[in-house]
Amino acid sequence: MQLLTGKRLANTLGMKHSFTLVMFLAISACAKKVEVRAPHIIRAERYLYTTGEDGRVYIVTTNTKDFDEAMKAIHPGPASVDKLDLWVVTPATPVKKAVH
């Protein structure tokens, strides 16, 4: 389709550029910024803890004796306690890739 002699209504390179620009503007207009906060972690000598947005207290210790000490120090109030075991396994030596 031509408007005047020798002038094209749309060329493919210009259309790709325009389409890309319109898509970028549409995506950026719909994007919402979400506030992200790092958790506030309190460290003690043998445990650390943080409080979630829903009021739950998360305590990380290496043994039950330290957990009991943390409960006495934090005083979370009457609550149920769900204890989870966390195992972190790391290789004793660096892993070498086998040569084929």
Phi, psi and omega in degrees: 000137183229141175276308177233172180297123177086353179253124178269147179291317180215135173251156187292323181293317178294323179292320178296318179296314180295317180297317179297318179296316179295319179295318179298315180295322179294318180292317181290332178288329182272345183289139178248139176274129181249131179285127180241125179242141174285144180294144179273103183258127179258126181254135171243188184293316185240010178203166171220155181210160176214159179245130179281171180295334180272005177094357179287144179254126179252121183244133178242122178223173178260344178206171185289330179297317177293326178296316178298321178296319179295318179298321179291324182282324185277325184054065182288352180092183180293126182197164172270149183245123174251113181263134178239143174266134178239123180247125176246117183250123177236145180292144180289328179232158178298141180280130179257139178284137178284138179267126182261000000 
